[in-house]
């Protein structure tokens, strides 16, 4: 009977490993794994003997970067090798080399992939006592922001244990990012493609307070949040620019175009002209730059949303004023900011969603 693990490649990017790497690989082979692909991402000479200890195993292939290029690049190197040299493979399991992934968890994630052809994330429990403070809180913050931006809860956004169907592996080669930011880019792609994510609970293992990690808290966190928030920040800049344009057009119109009309009617006309022109600019920038969408229905949907937001703003401000009696300008700031966040999600998931 064919071993189902023959259809999987277990990909391990590694930088300056210790004895946990050969131990992990030997246990994987003992468990029945037939394809282990290791990418040495520019490790120091004094760490090479850990690779040599397993290099003669028939199940093991080791690829090497002459200099360190980052985890993202190491994963791409492995993905490219699989797609080029191993055409019958059905999925790739990525795992770390620092001993944080138990062999039985790794095998189980691969088995779930073969059963479902879904993306499988090995998910740690960050509420356990052995989890370092910065790991626990960093993950919770990232999970919250990811939920806010993309509407999906992923409890372990930075897990290195991922089981990926081979068709998605091919798409991963087109993603940008060379270091830890590449993994969050993969997650954004998974959510954008509306692929199902199975969160498989795994053991939460840390050695010496995770002192062996190559993750640089400030530098790598900045890269990760830059990827996560890039679309939203462009959206915010587009909105701010449109607001300034609307304000300038309104101010010019009320003084130079509609100044001979009745005061109230002049304000109305200037407001309409400013809003129409600024919305055309905002729509164009969002369509072509922020969301890079080719959806032919996007303009109709955009103006349906815009009308809905104006109506919602008026209703919510009116209701809030009747209940708590605060100044309407003060209420408008909070109401419109909330609608702004909701509007981003709706534009991303509906207005500019690819057909």
N, C-alpha and C positions, 0 to 999 in steps of 0.2 A: 504493500500500500504506500502511495506517495506521501511523503512528509509535507504538509501544507506550508511549513516554514521555508521550503525550497523556493516558494514564490515571492519571498520577501528579502530585501536587503536591509541590514542593520548598519546605518551610517553614523559614525562617531567622529566628529571634529575634535581635535585635541591639540592643546598647546602646553608644552612643558609638563607632561603627565608624571605621576608617581606610580607606585606599584598597584594602585587601584585599577589602572587601565588593563594590564595583562590579566589580572585576576578576574575582572568583569568579562573580558573577551573569552577567556577559558571557560567560564561558567555558562556563557551564551552557547558556545560550541557543545558543551556537555549537555545542554538542554535541547539540542537538536538543530540549532541554527546552522545553516550551510553557507550563508553569504554575509561576511562582516567586512565592511569597507571603512577604513580609517583614513582620515586626512590629517597629516602632520602639518599644522599651520605654522611652520617656521620655528619649531622647538629648539632649545639650546642643545649643544653637543652633549652636555652632561645628562640629558634626559633621553638620549637616543637609545640607550640599552633597554628601556621599557618597550620601545617599538620592536627592537631586535628579538626580544623574548617571545614574541608571537608572530614574527615575520615569516617563519617557516611553516606556519599552519596552512594547510591547503584551503581552509575556509576563509582565510584572511587576505585581503588586498590592501596595501598601504600606498596612498598617494601623498606627495610631499610638495609643500610650498617652500621655496628657498628662504623667504623672509615671511614674517607674520603679516597676514593680510586681513585678518578678522574672521569671526565666526561665520558671518554671512557669506563671505567669499569661499570659505572652506565648505559650507553646505552646497553652494553652487558648483564647486569643483566635483563634489560627490554626486550631485544630481546629474551633472553632465556625463560623468563616467557611466552611471547606470543606464541612462537613456541611449548612450552611444554603444556600450559594450554588452548590455544585458537586456535584450529586447523582450524577453519572456517574463520579466519581473512584473508583479501586479501592484507592488507598493513598497515604499521606503519608510523605515522606522528610524527617526533621528533620536540619538541619545547622547548624553554628556559622558565625559571620560573621567569625571572626578568622584565616581562612586555614589552619586546621589540617586541613581536609579537601580532598584532591585531587579534582578534578572527575571523573576516571575512576573513583575509588573510590566517589564519590557515585552515579554512574550505575550502576555494577555492583551496588550494594546495592539500588537500585530495580529492576533487572532480575531479581535473585534473588527479590525479593518477588513480582513478576508471575509468575515460573516456579513458585513454591511456595505462595504465599499464607501463608507463615510470617513471623514477626517476624525481621528481619535486623539484627544489630548490626555496625557497622563497628568492628573490634577492632584496637587498636594493640598493638605489641610493646614492653612497658615495660622490656625488657632491653637495648634499644639504647642506645648511648653518649650520644646527644643528649637523652635524657629527663632532665629536671630531677629532682634527688634527691627532693624532696617529692612529685612526681607519681608517680615509680616506687614509692616505699615506701607512699604513701597508697593507691594502687590495690591493691597486694598485700595490705595489711591489710584493706581493704574486701572484696576477693575472698575472703579467708580467713574473715572473719566472716560474709559472706553464705552461703558454703558450709556453715558450722557451723550457721547458723540455718535455712536453707531447703533444704539438701541438694543444691544445684545449683551447679556451677562456672561462673561467668561471668567471663571473663578481663579484661573492660573494663567494669566496672559503671557508669562515669560517661561513657561515650562519648556524644557529642552526635549522632553519625551513626547514625540508626535508621530502618529502613524498616518501617512499621506498616500492616497491613491495615486497610481502612476500618471493618470491624466492630469492631476493637479501638480505633480512634480514638474511636468513639462511647462506648465504656466509659471512656476516659481522661477524659472531661469530668466523670465522677462522682468522680474521685479528689481527695483533699485535697492541699494543698501549693501554695505560690506561687513558690518559688525552686528551688534545685538539689535540694531534697528531693523535689520532684515527680517527678524522673526516677527516683529510687530507688523511689518509690512505684509508678511504672509497671512497673519491673522485678519488684517483688513481686507485682503483679497478674498479670503474664505468667506467672510461675512458679506462682502460685496457680490460674490457669486451665489449667495444664498445656499451655500453648502451646509449640510447638517454637521454639527460638531457634537461628538460623543465625549463627555467628560468622564474619563475612567479614573476612579479614586486610586491613588498609589501611596506607598509609604513616603513619609516626609523625612528625608535623611539629610542631616548636616554634620560635617566633621569639623571640630574645633571652631565652632561659630562661623562656619563657611569661610575660613581664612584663606583657603586655597582658590577661591574664585578669581577669575580674571576680569570680572565685571567691575568697572570703575563707576562708582555711584554717581558722581556729578556728570562726568563726560558722557557716559553711556545713557544715563537717564535723560539728559538733554537731547540726545539723538532720538531716543524712543519717543519722547513727547513731541519732538519736532515732526516726526512722521505722523503720529496720532492726530496732532492738532493742525497740520498744514492746511488741510481743506477748510477747516473752520476759520482759521486765521485769514485765509484768502477771502472767505465769505464775509468776515467782519470788515476787512479793508474795503471790499466792494461796496458793502452797505454804508460805510462811513463816507466813501467818496461820493456815492449817490446822494447821501444826505446833504453834503456840502454843495453839490450841484443844484439840488432842489432849493436849498436856502438862497443861493446866489440868484437863481432864476426868479424865485419869488420876490426877493428884494428889488431886483431890477424891474420886474413887471409892475409891481405895485407903485413904483415911483415914476416910471417912464412910459408904460403901455396902458395901464388901466387907471391912471390917476384922474381921469376925467369922469369916471363912472361913479355911481353911488358907492359910498365907502364899503359897505358890507358886500355888495356885489363885486366890487373890485378885488376885495380880499379873496372871495370865492374863485374868481377867474384866475388870479395869480396862483392860488393854491393848486388848482387843477392843472394849469400849464406846467408848473414846477414839478408836480407829481408825475405827470405823463412823461415828460422828458427824462426825469431822473429814473423812472421805472424802466424805460427803454434801455438806458445805459446799464442799469443794474442787471436787467435780464440778459443783455448781450454779454456782459462780463462773466456772469455766473454760468451761462450756457457754454461759452467758449474757453474759459480759463479755470473757474473754480471747480466745475463738475465735468467739463469736457464732454458734454452730452450731444448725442445725435438724435435724441427723441423728437420726432416731428410734432408731437402734441404738447411740447413743453411750454410754448407761449400761451396757449389757451389755459393750461393748468396753472401757469405762473400768475395770470391775472385773476383766475378764480381764487387762488390762495391770497393774493393781495387784497381782493375785495373782502374775503372772509376775515383777514387780519384786521382791516379797518373796522368792520362791524364788531368783531370781538373786542377790539380796543375800546370802542365807544360803550358797548354794553358793560364790560368789566369795570371801567372807570366810573360809570354811572352807578352801578350796583355798589361798588366799594365806597363811593362818596355817601350814598344813602345809609350805609351800615356804620362806617367809622368816621365820616365827616371830615377827612383830611383834605388838604389842598389838592385840587385836581391835577396840577402840574406835577406835584410830588407823586401822586398815584400813577400818573401816566408813565413816569420813569420806570417804575417797577413792573407795571402791566406790559409795557411795550418791550422791556428787556426779556420778560418771560416769553412773550410772543415771538421775539427775535430768535430765541433758542429753539422754540417749537418750529418756527419757520425754517430754520436750517435743516432740521430733521425731515420735514415734509418735502422741502426742495430736493434733498438728497435721495429720499426713498420713493418719491412720487413724481414731482415736477420734472426732474432731469434724469430719472431712472432710465437706463438703457432698455430699449424694447427687446 
